[in-house]
Amino acid sequence: MAKKAQTTDPAGAEADATPDVDPGVEAAVEATTEHADVAAMGYEQARDELVDIVARLENGQAGLEESMRLWERGEVLATHCGRWLDAAEARVTGQD
């Protein structure tokens, strides 16, 4: 059984990053821990790296393994940016 890790989202609330997972989901959890540095990024930094990744994938020069690694990192960055935007929207609309 995987350990539960605590993370802080951009809005400041704590959440379980890895609840009890079945073996089929274990690989996804491990992949996410490879990108743990994303949690410390601000919105602009994460967005800029995501833009760079999209450009690299669109240019088509990366091999399959590199493309999969970039795609995975891009998914993590996109989720992180989405959380930042959701938290900002909640503050602006007074829903925090």
Biopython code that builds the backbone (N, CA, C, O; Angstrom):
import numpy as np
from Bio.PDB.StructureBuilder import StructureBuilder

atoms = [
    (1, "MET", "N", (0.852, -1.169, 0.000)),
    (1, "MET", "CA", (0.000, 0.000, 0.000)),
    (1, "MET", "C", (0.895, 1.228, 0.000)),
    (1, "MET", "O", (1.902, 1.264, 0.707)),
    (2, "ALA", "N", (0.533, 2.239, -0.791)),
    (2, "ALA", "CA", (1.335, 3.453, -0.893)),
    (2, "ALA", "C", (1.115, 4.336, 0.324)),
    (2, "ALA", "O", (0.034, 4.357, 0.913)),
    (3, "LYS", "N", (2.163, 5.063, 0.686)),
    (3, "LYS", "CA", (2.055, 6.029, 1.775)),
    (3, "LYS", "C", (1.249, 7.227, 1.305)),
    (3, "LYS", "O", (1.235, 7.550, 0.118)),
    (4, "LYS", "N", (0.587, 7.873, 2.230)),
    (4, "LYS", "CA", (-0.124, 9.099, 1.895)),
    (4, "LYS", "C", (0.832, 10.268, 2.070)),
    (4, "LYS", "O", (1.476, 10.413, 3.109)),
    (5, "ALA", "N", (0.913, 11.093, 1.045)),
    (5, "ALA", "CA", (1.781, 12.267, 1.102)),
    (5, "ALA", "C", (0.906, 13.499, 1.200)),
    (5, "ALA", "O", (-0.182, 13.540, 0.625)),
    (6, "GLN", "N", (1.367, 14.490, 1.917)),
    (6, "GLN", "CA", (0.639, 15.742, 2.049)),
    (6, "GLN", "C", (1.246, 16.770, 1.111)),
    (6, "GLN", "O", (2.466, 16.926, 1.051)),
    (7, "THR", "N", (0.397, 17.461, 0.389)),
    (7, "THR", "CA", (0.844, 18.552, -0.456)),
    (7, "THR", "C", (-0.031, 19.751, -0.175)),
    (7, "THR", "O", (-1.113, 19.625, 0.398)),
    (8, "THR", "N", (0.440, 20.906, -0.578)),
    (8, "THR", "CA", (-0.341, 22.119, -0.416)),
    (8, "THR", "C", (-0.679, 22.639, -1.793)),
    (8, "THR", "O", (0.207, 22.813, -2.629)),
    (9, "ASP", "N", (-1.962, 22.891, -2.037)),
    (9, "ASP", "CA", (-2.348, 23.430, -3.331)),
    (9, "ASP", "C", (-2.157, 24.942, -3.321)),
    (9, "ASP", "O", (-1.936, 25.525, -2.259)),
    (10, "PRO", "N", (-2.238, 25.589, -4.490)),
    (10, "PRO", "CA", (-2.007, 27.034, -4.556)),
    (10, "PRO", "C", (-2.947, 27.837, -3.659)),
    (10, "PRO", "O", (-2.600, 28.941, -3.241)),
    (11, "ALA", "N", (-4.119, 27.306, -3.361)),
    (11, "ALA", "CA", (-5.053, 28.024, -2.499)),
    (11, "ALA", "C", (-4.689, 27.880, -1.032)),
    (11, "ALA", "O", (-5.259, 28.567, -0.184)),
    (12, "GLY", "N", (-3.742, 26.990, -0.719)),
    (12, "GLY", "CA", (-3.263, 26.838, 0.646)),
    (12, "GLY", "C", (-3.884, 25.681, 1.404)),
    (12, "GLY", "O", (-3.522, 25.461, 2.560)),
    (13, "ALA", "N", (-4.795, 24.935, 0.813)),
    (13, "ALA", "CA", (-5.440, 23.824, 1.505)),
    (13, "ALA", "C", (-4.607, 22.562, 1.353)),
    (13, "ALA", "O", (-4.048, 22.294, 0.290)),
    (14, "GLU", "N", (-4.534, 21.793, 2.430)),
    (14, "GLU", "CA", (-3.812, 20.534, 2.348)),
    (14, "GLU", "C", (-4.714, 19.466, 1.752)),
    (14, "GLU", "O", (-5.924, 19.461, 1.980)),
    (15, "ALA", "N", (-4.109, 18.555, 0.980)),
    (15, "ALA", "CA", (-4.859, 17.471, 0.363)),
    (15, "ALA", "C", (-3.981, 16.237, 0.307)),
    (15, "ALA", "O", (-2.755, 16.343, 0.275)),
    (16, "ASP", "N", (-4.605, 15.063, 0.296)),
    (16, "ASP", "CA", (-3.861, 13.821, 0.140)),
    (16, "ASP", "C", (-3.423, 13.710, -1.307)),
    (16, "ASP", "O", (-4.259, 13.677, -2.210)),
    (17, "ALA", "N", (-2.110, 13.651, -1.537)),
    (17, "ALA", "CA", (-1.599, 13.546, -2.896)),
    (17, "ALA", "C", (-1.684, 12.114, -3.391)),
    (17, "ALA", "O", (-1.946, 11.881, -4.571)),
    (18, "THR", "N", (-1.469, 11.161, -2.513)),
    (18, "THR", "CA", (-1.495, 9.770, -2.919)),
    (18, "THR", "C", (-2.313, 8.956, -1.930)),
    (18, "THR", "O", (-1.747, 8.338, -1.029)),
    (19, "PRO", "N", (-3.629, 8.943, -2.078)),
    (19, "PRO", "CA", (-4.433, 8.096, -1.205)),
    (19, "PRO", "C", (-4.115, 6.641, -1.495)),
    (19, "PRO", "O", (-3.383, 6.349, -2.441)),
    (20, "ASP", "N", (-4.648, 5.722, -0.702)),
    (20, "ASP", "CA", (-4.419, 4.307, -0.955)),
    (20, "ASP", "C", (-4.743, 4.009, -2.404)),
    (20, "ASP", "O", (-5.847, 4.288, -2.871)),
    (21, "VAL", "N", (-3.775, 3.439, -3.119)),
    (21, "VAL", "CA", (-3.961, 3.178, -4.543)),
    (21, "VAL", "C", (-3.810, 1.701, -4.828)),
    (21, "VAL", "O", (-3.087, 0.990, -4.130)),
    (22, "ASP", "N", (-4.495, 1.250, -5.857)),
    (22, "ASP", "CA", (-4.326, -0.133, -6.266)),
    (22, "ASP", "C", (-3.091, -0.235, -7.153)),
    (22, "ASP", "O", (-2.617, 0.787, -7.647)),
    (23, "PRO", "N", (-2.562, -1.419, -7.368)),
    (23, "PRO", "CA", (-1.333, -1.570, -8.152)),
    (23, "PRO", "C", (-1.427, -1.010, -9.561)),
    (23, "PRO", "O", (-0.415, -0.587, -10.120)),
    (24, "GLY", "N", (-2.608, -0.997, -10.144)),
    (24, "GLY", "CA", (-2.770, -0.462, -11.495)),
    (24, "GLY", "C", (-2.544, 1.030, -11.575)),
    (24, "GLY", "O", (-2.242, 1.551, -12.648)),
    (25, "VAL", "N", (-2.684, 1.734, -10.454)),
    (25, "VAL", "CA", (-2.524, 3.184, -10.425)),
    (25, "VAL", "C", (-1.143, 3.562, -9.891)),
    (25, "VAL", "O", (-0.731, 4.717, -9.998)),
    (26, "GLU", "N", (-0.441, 2.613, -9.329)),
    (26, "GLU", "CA", (0.865, 2.858, -8.704)),
    (26, "GLU", "C", (1.847, 3.561, -9.649)),
    (26, "GLU", "O", (2.571, 4.461, -9.223)),
    (27, "ALA", "N", (1.879, 3.163, -10.921)),
    (27, "ALA", "CA", (2.815, 3.777, -11.876)),
    (27, "ALA", "C", (2.519, 5.258, -12.067)),
    (27, "ALA", "O", (3.442, 6.064, -12.186)),
    (28, "ALA", "N", (1.247, 5.620, -12.096)),
    (28, "ALA", "CA", (0.886, 7.031, -12.254)),
    (28, "ALA", "C", (1.330, 7.839, -11.050)),
    (28, "ALA", "O", (1.777, 8.976, -11.195)),
    (29, "VAL", "N", (1.213, 7.265, -9.870)),
    (29, "VAL", "CA", (1.647, 7.949, -8.651)),
    (29, "VAL", "C", (3.150, 8.144, -8.675)),
    (29, "VAL", "O", (3.641, 9.221, -8.338)),
    (30, "GLU", "N", (3.890, 7.112, -9.071)),
    (30, "GLU", "CA", (5.342, 7.229, -9.151)),
    (30, "GLU", "C", (5.748, 8.280, -10.171)),
    (30, "GLU", "O", (6.697, 9.031, -9.941)),
    (31, "ALA", "N", (5.044, 8.344, -11.294)),
    (31, "ALA", "CA", (5.358, 9.338, -12.316)),
    (31, "ALA", "C", (5.140, 10.750, -11.777)),
    (31, "ALA", "O", (5.912, 11.660, -12.079)),
    (32, "THR", "N", (4.100, 10.927, -10.988)),
    (32, "THR", "CA", (3.826, 12.234, -10.419)),
    (32, "THR", "C", (4.927, 12.659, -9.458)),
    (32, "THR", "O", (5.282, 13.837, -9.414)),
    (33, "THR", "N", (5.475, 11.717, -8.685)),
    (33, "THR", "CA", (6.533, 12.075, -7.750)),
    (33, "THR", "C", (7.805, 12.489, -8.480)),
    (33, "THR", "O", (8.636, 13.198, -7.912)),
    (34, "GLU", "N", (7.969, 12.061, -9.724)),
    (34, "GLU", "CA", (9.114, 12.502, -10.520)),
    (34, "GLU", "C", (9.039, 13.993, -10.806)),
    (34, "GLU", "O", (10.058, 14.629, -11.076)),
    (35, "HIS", "N", (7.851, 14.547, -10.749)),
    (35, "HIS", "CA", (7.636, 15.954, -11.078)),
    (35, "HIS", "C", (7.226, 16.752, -9.840)),
    (35, "HIS", "O", (6.499, 17.740, -9.944)),
    (36, "ALA", "N", (7.692, 16.321, -8.681)),
    (36, "ALA", "CA", (7.332, 16.972, -7.426)),
    (36, "ALA", "C", (7.764, 18.439, -7.396)),
    (36, "ALA", "O", (7.176, 19.237, -6.666)),
    (37, "ASP", "N", (8.781, 18.804, -8.177)),
    (37, "ASP", "CA", (9.250, 20.185, -8.206)),
    (37, "ASP", "C", (8.197, 21.151, -8.731)),
    (37, "ASP", "O", (8.261, 22.348, -8.452)),
    (38, "VAL", "N", (7.241, 20.649, -9.480)),
    (38, "VAL", "CA", (6.203, 21.504, -10.044)),
    (38, "VAL", "C", (5.377, 22.163, -8.944)),
    (38, "VAL", "O", (4.932, 23.299, -9.111)),
    (39, "ALA", "N", (5.164, 21.481, -7.834)),
    (39, "ALA", "CA", (4.348, 22.016, -6.743)),
    (39, "ALA", "C", (4.906, 23.330, -6.198)),
    (39, "ALA", "O", (4.148, 24.148, -5.678)),
    (40, "ALA", "N", (6.197, 23.543, -6.308)),
    (40, "ALA", "CA", (6.820, 24.761, -5.789)),
    (40, "ALA", "C", (6.832, 25.899, -6.811)),
    (40, "ALA", "O", (7.241, 27.013, -6.484)),
    (41, "MET", "N", (6.393, 25.636, -8.031)),
    (41, "MET", "CA", (6.441, 26.649, -9.091)),
    (41, "MET", "C", (5.287, 27.633, -8.974)),
    (41, "MET", "O", (4.179, 27.281, -8.569)),
    (42, "GLY", "N", (5.577, 28.868, -9.338)),
    (42, "GLY", "CA", (4.524, 29.849, -9.502)),
    (42, "GLY", "C", (3.829, 29.616, -10.837)),
    (42, "GLY", "O", (4.285, 28.829, -11.667)),
    (43, "TYR", "N", (2.719, 30.314, -11.024)),
    (43, "TYR", "CA", (1.943, 30.134, -12.253)),
    (43, "TYR", "C", (2.760, 30.441, -13.506)),
    (43, "TYR", "O", (2.788, 29.640, -14.441)),
    (44, "GLU", "N", (3.422, 31.591, -13.529)),
    (44, "GLU", "CA", (4.145, 32.000, -14.735)),
    (44, "GLU", "C", (5.261, 31.040, -15.097)),
    (44, "GLU", "O", (5.460, 30.728, -16.271)),
    (45, "GLN", "N", (5.994, 30.568, -14.091)),
    (45, "GLN", "CA", (7.081, 29.623, -14.345)),
    (45, "GLN", "C", (6.542, 28.323, -14.932)),
    (45, "GLN", "O", (7.098, 27.796, -15.895)),
    (46, "ALA", "N", (5.459, 27.807, -14.352)),
    (46, "ALA", "CA", (4.865, 26.563, -14.844)),
    (46, "ALA", "C", (4.306, 26.755, -16.251)),
    (46, "ALA", "O", (4.480, 25.889, -17.109)),
    (47, "ARG", "N", (3.635, 27.881, -16.496)),
    (47, "ARG", "CA", (3.073, 28.168, -17.819)),
    (47, "ARG", "C", (4.170, 28.259, -18.866)),
    (47, "ARG", "O", (4.035, 27.705, -19.957)),
    (48, "ASP", "N", (5.257, 28.955, -18.541)),
    (48, "ASP", "CA", (6.352, 29.104, -19.498)),
    (48, "ASP", "C", (6.971, 27.756, -19.855)),
    (48, "ASP", "O", (7.272, 27.499, -21.020)),
    (49, "GLU", "N", (7.161, 26.893, -18.850)),
    (49, "GLU", "CA", (7.718, 25.564, -19.143)),
    (49, "GLU", "C", (6.736, 24.753, -19.980)),
    (49, "GLU", "O", (7.151, 24.017, -20.875)),
    (50, "LEU", "N", (5.445, 24.877, -19.702)),
    (50, "LEU", "CA", (4.434, 24.164, -20.488)),
    (50, "LEU", "C", (4.446, 24.628, -21.943)),
    (50, "LEU", "O", (4.344, 23.810, -22.857)),
    (51, "VAL", "N", (4.569, 25.917, -22.158)),
    (51, "VAL", "CA", (4.647, 26.457, -23.527)),
    (51, "VAL", "C", (5.859, 25.876, -24.254)),
    (51, "VAL", "O", (5.764, 25.508, -25.424)),
    (52, "ASP", "N", (6.989, 25.795, -23.568)),
    (52, "ASP", "CA", (8.199, 25.219, -24.170)),
    (52, "ASP", "C", (7.991, 23.747, -24.535)),
    (52, "ASP", "O", (8.415, 23.301, -25.602)),
    (53, "ILE", "N", (7.342, 23.004, -23.652)),
    (53, "ILE", "CA", (7.091, 21.583, -23.911)),
    (53, "ILE", "C", (6.184, 21.409, -25.120)),
    (53, "ILE", "O", (6.442, 20.565, -25.978)),
    (54, "VAL", "N", (5.125, 22.205, -25.189)),
    (54, "VAL", "CA", (4.211, 22.118, -26.338)),
    (54, "VAL", "C", (4.966, 22.400, -27.635)),
    (54, "VAL", "O", (4.766, 21.703, -28.630)),
    (55, "ALA", "N", (5.819, 23.398, -27.633)),
    (55, "ALA", "CA", (6.595, 23.730, -28.834)),
    (55, "ALA", "C", (7.499, 22.564, -29.224)),
    (55, "ALA", "O", (7.612, 22.236, -30.405)),
    (56, "ARG", "N", (8.144, 21.937, -28.239)),
    (56, "ARG", "CA", (9.034, 20.809, -28.533)),
    (56, "ARG", "C", (8.253, 19.625, -29.092)),
    (56, "ARG", "O", (8.721, 18.949, -30.008)),
    (57, "LEU", "N", (7.068, 19.373, -28.548)),
    (57, "LEU", "CA", (6.253, 18.260, -29.051)),
    (57, "LEU", "C", (5.729, 18.555, -30.450)),
    (57, "LEU", "O", (5.689, 17.665, -31.299)),
    (58, "GLU", "N", (5.331, 19.787, -30.693)),
    (58, "GLU", "CA", (4.809, 20.153, -32.006)),
    (58, "GLU", "C", (5.876, 20.107, -33.089)),
    (58, "GLU", "O", (5.567, 19.853, -34.253)),
    (59, "ASN", "N", (7.120, 20.348, -32.718)),
    (59, "ASN", "CA", (8.175, 20.347, -33.733)),
    (59, "ASN", "C", (8.500, 18.932, -34.200)),
    (59, "ASN", "O", (9.100, 18.759, -35.260)),
    (60, "GLY", "N", (8.113, 17.920, -33.428)),
    (60, "GLY", "CA", (8.213, 16.533, -33.869)),
    (60, "GLY", "C", (9.603, 15.937, -33.910)),
    (60, "GLY", "O", (9.777, 14.862, -34.484)),
    (61, "GLN", "N", (10.593, 16.576, -33.334)),
    (61, "GLN", "CA", (11.957, 16.080, -33.401)),
    (61, "GLN", "C", (12.322, 15.123, -32.269)),
    (61, "GLN", "O", (13.343, 14.439, -32.349)),
    (62, "ALA", "N", (11.506, 15.063, -31.217)),
    (62, "ALA", "CA", (11.808, 14.188, -30.079)),
    (62, "ALA", "C", (11.411, 12.756, -30.418)),
    (62, "ALA", "O", (10.430, 12.520, -31.123)),
    (63, "GLY", "N", (12.187, 11.807, -29.908)),
    (63, "GLY", "CA", (11.855, 10.399, -30.076)),
    (63, "GLY", "C", (10.659, 10.019, -29.219)),
    (63, "GLY", "O", (10.139, 10.845, -28.470)),
    (64, "LEU", "N", (10.227, 8.783, -29.327)),
    (64, "LEU", "CA", (9.045, 8.326, -28.612)),
    (64, "LEU", "C", (9.193, 8.455, -27.104)),
    (64, "LEU", "O", (8.303, 8.993, -26.444)),
    (65, "GLU", "N", (10.295, 7.975, -26.545)),
    (65, "GLU", "CA", (10.488, 8.027, -25.095)),
    (65, "GLU", "C", (10.524, 9.467, -24.591)),
    (65, "GLU", "O", (9.908, 9.795, -23.577)),
    (66, "GLU", "N", (11.243, 10.311, -25.300)),
    (66, "GLU", "CA", (11.328, 11.723, -24.922)),
    (66, "GLU", "C", (9.960, 12.394, -25.044)),
    (66, "GLU", "O", (9.577, 13.182, -24.180)),
    (67, "SER", "N", (9.237, 12.090, -26.096)),
    (67, "SER", "CA", (7.900, 12.657, -26.275)),
    (67, "SER", "C", (6.968, 12.238, -25.142)),
    (67, "SER", "O", (6.191, 13.057, -24.651)),
    (68, "MET", "N", (7.033, 10.989, -24.726)),
    (68, "MET", "CA", (6.191, 10.520, -23.626)),
    (68, "MET", "C", (6.569, 11.217, -22.318)),
    (68, "MET", "O", (5.695, 11.576, -21.528)),
    (69, "ARG", "N", (7.859, 11.406, -22.093)),
    (69, "ARG", "CA", (8.314, 12.102, -20.892)),
    (69, "ARG", "C", (7.839, 13.555, -20.907)),
    (69, "ARG", "O", (7.367, 14.073, -19.895)),
    (70, "LEU", "N", (7.968, 14.200, -22.054)),
    (70, "LEU", "CA", (7.515, 15.583, -22.184)),
    (70, "LEU", "C", (6.003, 15.693, -22.000)),
    (70, "LEU", "O", (5.521, 16.605, -21.328)),
    (71, "TRP", "N", (5.261, 14.770, -22.593)),
    (71, "TRP", "CA", (3.799, 14.783, -22.461)),
    (71, "TRP", "C", (3.400, 14.651, -20.991)),
    (71, "TRP", "O", (2.539, 15.384, -20.504)),
    (72, "GLU", "N", (4.031, 13.713, -20.296)),
    (72, "GLU", "CA", (3.724, 13.500, -18.876)),
    (72, "GLU", "C", (4.012, 14.765, -18.063)),
    (72, "GLU", "O", (3.199, 15.175, -17.235)),
    (73, "ARG", "N", (5.150, 15.368, -18.301)),
    (73, "ARG", "CA", (5.511, 16.604, -17.597)),
    (73, "ARG", "C", (4.513, 17.717, -17.934)),
    (73, "ARG", "O", (4.113, 18.488, -17.062)),
    (74, "GLY", "N", (4.124, 17.788, -19.190)),
    (74, "GLY", "CA", (3.147, 18.774, -19.605)),
    (74, "GLY", "C", (1.805, 18.603, -18.911)),
    (74, "GLY", "O", (1.167, 19.590, -18.546)),
    (75, "GLU", "N", (1.371, 17.365, -18.726)),
    (75, "GLU", "CA", (0.114, 17.096, -18.020)),
    (75, "GLU", "C", (0.193, 17.596, -16.575)),
    (75, "GLU", "O", (-0.752, 18.197, -16.065)),
    (76, "VAL", "N", (1.318, 17.345, -15.933)),
    (76, "VAL", "CA", (1.501, 17.794, -14.547)),
    (76, "VAL", "C", (1.495, 19.318, -14.483)),
    (76, "VAL", "O", (0.864, 19.906, -13.605)),
    (77, "LEU", "N", (2.198, 19.950, -15.411)),
    (77, "LEU", "CA", (2.252, 21.410, -15.442)),
    (77, "LEU", "C", (0.876, 22.016, -15.736)),
    (77, "LEU", "O", (0.498, 23.015, -15.123)),
    (78, "ALA", "N", (0.128, 21.420, -16.666)),
    (78, "ALA", "CA", (-1.200, 21.932, -17.001)),
    (78, "ALA", "C", (-2.139, 21.837, -15.804)),
    (78, "ALA", "O", (-2.914, 22.758, -15.547)),
    (79, "THR", "N", (-2.072, 20.734, -15.076)),
    (79, "THR", "CA", (-2.897, 20.576, -13.879)),
    (79, "THR", "C", (-2.535, 21.625, -12.837)),
    (79, "THR", "O", (-3.413, 22.224, -12.216)),
    (80, "HIS", "N", (-1.242, 21.842, -12.652)),
    (80, "HIS", "CA", (-0.764, 22.837, -11.689)),
    (80, "HIS", "C", (-1.252, 24.236, -12.072)),
    (80, "HIS", "O", (-1.727, 24.985, -11.218)),
    (81, "CYS", "N", (-1.137, 24.584, -13.345)),
    (81, "CYS", "CA", (-1.606, 25.893, -13.802)),
    (81, "CYS", "C", (-3.116, 26.025, -13.591)),
    (81, "CYS", "O", (-3.596, 27.086, -13.192)),
    (82, "GLY", "N", (-3.852, 24.969, -13.854)),
    (82, "GLY", "CA", (-5.291, 24.988, -13.646)),
    (82, "GLY", "C", (-5.658, 25.246, -12.198)),
    (82, "GLY", "O", (-6.615, 25.964, -11.911)),
    (83, "ARG", "N", (-4.894, 24.657, -11.284)),
    (83, "ARG", "CA", (-5.150, 24.893, -9.860)),
    (83, "ARG", "C", (-4.884, 26.345, -9.481)),
    (83, "ARG", "O", (-5.641, 26.941, -8.715)),
    (84, "TRP", "N", (-3.809, 26.909, -10.020)),
    (84, "TRP", "CA", (-3.518, 28.316, -9.766)),
    (84, "TRP", "C", (-4.655, 29.194, -10.275)),
    (84, "TRP", "O", (-5.100, 30.106, -9.578)),
    (85, "LEU", "N", (-5.119, 28.922, -11.479)),
    (85, "LEU", "CA", (-6.189, 29.735, -12.052)),
    (85, "LEU", "C", (-7.492, 29.574, -11.275)),
    (85, "LEU", "O", (-8.203, 30.556, -11.060)),
    (86, "ASP", "N", (-7.814, 28.357, -10.852)),
    (86, "ASP", "CA", (-9.017, 28.128, -10.046)),
    (86, "ASP", "C", (-8.948, 28.893, -8.727)),
    (86, "ASP", "O", (-9.936, 29.489, -8.296)),
    (87, "ALA", "N", (-7.770, 28.875, -8.088)),
    (87, "ALA", "CA", (-7.603, 29.586, -6.819)),
    (87, "ALA", "C", (-7.726, 31.097, -7.028)),
    (87, "ALA", "O", (-8.313, 31.792, -6.199)),
    (88, "ALA", "N", (-7.179, 31.601, -8.125)),
    (88, "ALA", "CA", (-7.273, 33.031, -8.416)),
    (88, "ALA", "C", (-8.728, 33.429, -8.679)),
    (88, "ALA", "O", (-9.186, 34.472, -8.212)),
    (89, "GLU", "N", (-9.437, 32.606, -9.415)),
    (89, "GLU", "CA", (-10.844, 32.880, -9.690)),
    (89, "GLU", "C", (-11.662, 32.894, -8.396)),
    (89, "GLU", "O", (-12.528, 33.749, -8.208)),
    (90, "ALA", "N", (-11.381, 31.948, -7.516)),
    (90, "ALA", "CA", (-12.094, 31.898, -6.233)),
    (90, "ALA", "C", (-11.830, 33.154, -5.407)),
    (90, "ALA", "O", (-12.747, 33.672, -4.769)),
    (91, "ARG", "N", (-10.602, 33.648, -5.407)),
    (91, "ARG", "CA", (-10.291, 34.876, -4.672)),
    (91, "ARG", "C", (-11.017, 36.079, -5.271)),
    (91, "ARG", "O", (-11.570, 36.907, -4.548)),
    (92, "VAL", "N", (-11.009, 36.163, -6.604)),
    (92, "VAL", "CA", (-11.631, 37.302, -7.279)),
    (92, "VAL", "C", (-13.149, 37.309, -7.056)),
    (92, "VAL", "O", (-13.751, 38.367, -6.872)),
    (93, "THR", "N", (-13.747, 36.139, -7.075)),
    (93, "THR", "CA", (-15.207, 36.069, -6.928)),
    (93, "THR", "C", (-15.635, 35.933, -5.474)),
    (93, "THR", "O", (-16.826, 35.846, -5.176)),
    (94, "GLY", "N", (-14.653, 35.914, -4.564)),
    (94, "GLY", "CA", (-14.968, 35.835, -3.135)),
    (94, "GLY", "C", (-15.425, 34.473, -2.667)),
    (94, "GLY", "O", (-16.138, 34.367, -1.669)),
    (95, "GLN", "N", (-15.026, 33.426, -3.374)),
    (95, "GLN", "CA", (-15.438, 32.076, -3.028)),
    (95, "GLN", "C", (-14.372, 31.308, -2.260)),
    (95, "GLN", "O", (-14.477, 30.088, -2.134)),
    (96, "ASP", "N", (-13.372, 31.969, -1.753)),
    (96, "ASP", "CA", (-12.300, 31.244, -1.055)),
    (96, "ASP", "C", (-12.569, 31.039, 0.383)),
    (96, "ASP", "O", (-11.750, 30.445, 1.085)),
]
sb = StructureBuilder()
sb.init_structure("model")
sb.init_model(0)
sb.init_chain("A")
sb.init_seg("    ")
for serial, (resi, resn, name, xyz) in enumerate(atoms, 1):
    if name == "N":
        sb.init_residue(resn, " ", resi, " ")
    sb.init_atom(name, np.array(xyz, "f"), 0.0, 1.0, " ", f" {name:<3s}", serial, name[0])
structure = sb.get_structure()
